[in-house]
Amino acid sequence: MDPLPPLGRGTWHKACNTGSCLEVARRGDTVLLRDGKNPTGPMLTISGDEWEAFLSEAKNGGFDMEQLTE
């Protein structure tokens, strides 16, 4: 797979919780995730389908800490 060229500043979307930030960008059917505190560091690359499945599971409570510890 060829490396993706850098994305512009306005392309990234940030979600923060208690000082920790996740940044997400979409490039076609590829979703990029990076640490908001280290924007030049490594990125996780997943497919759009994987991202949609993750969001669906999160919205339905699939990652609630109470459920994960039972």
C-alpha positions as CSV (number, residue, x, y, z in Angstrom):
1,M,0.0,0.0,0.0
2,D,1.4,3.4,-0.9
3,P,1.7,5.9,1.9
4,L,-0.9,8.6,2.1
5,P,0.2,12.2,1.5
6,P,-0.1,14.6,4.5
7,L,-3.6,15.9,5.2
8,G,-4.4,19.6,5.7
9,R,-5.1,21.1,9.1
10,G,-8.9,21.4,8.5
11,T,-9.2,17.8,7.5
12,W,-8.8,16.4,11.0
13,H,-11.7,16.2,13.5
14,K,-10.9,16.2,17.2
15,A,-12.6,14.5,20.1
16,C,-11.3,15.2,23.6
17,N,-12.0,13.8,27.1
18,T,-10.1,15.0,30.1
19,G,-7.1,16.3,28.1
20,S,-6.7,13.3,25.9
21,C,-7.6,13.8,22.3
22,L,-8.2,11.5,19.4
23,E,-8.1,13.0,15.9
24,V,-9.9,11.4,13.0
25,A,-9.7,12.0,9.2
26,R,-11.3,10.3,6.3
27,R,-9.5,9.8,3.0
28,G,-11.9,8.0,0.5
29,D,-12.7,4.7,2.2
30,T,-9.8,4.9,4.6
31,V,-10.1,6.3,8.1
32,L,-7.0,7.7,9.8
33,L,-6.7,8.0,13.6
34,R,-3.9,9.7,15.5
35,D,-3.1,11.0,19.0
36,G,-4.0,14.7,19.2
37,K,-1.0,15.4,21.4
38,N,1.4,13.9,18.9
39,P,0.0,14.8,15.4
40,T,3.3,14.0,13.7
41,G,3.5,10.5,15.3
42,P,2.1,7.2,14.0
43,M,-1.4,6.9,12.7
44,L,-3.8,3.9,12.8
45,T,-5.3,3.3,9.4
46,I,-8.6,1.3,9.1
47,S,-11.2,0.8,6.4
48,G,-14.4,2.9,6.3
49,D,-16.4,-0.4,7.0
50,E,-14.3,-1.1,10.2
51,W,-14.9,2.5,11.3
52,E,-18.6,2.3,10.8
53,A,-18.8,-1.0,12.7
54,F,-16.8,0.5,15.6
55,L,-19.1,3.6,15.7
56,S,-22.2,1.4,15.7
57,E,-20.9,-0.8,18.5
58,A,-19.9,2.3,20.5
59,K,-23.3,4.0,20.0
60,N,-25.1,0.7,21.2
61,G,-23.1,0.6,24.4
62,G,-20.8,-2.2,23.3
63,F,-17.8,-0.6,24.9
64,D,-19.3,0.3,28.3
65,M,-16.7,-0.4,31.0
66,E,-19.3,-2.2,33.2
67,Q,-20.0,-4.7,30.4
68,L,-16.3,-5.2,29.7
69,T,-15.4,-6.1,33.3
70,E,-18.2,-8.6,33.8
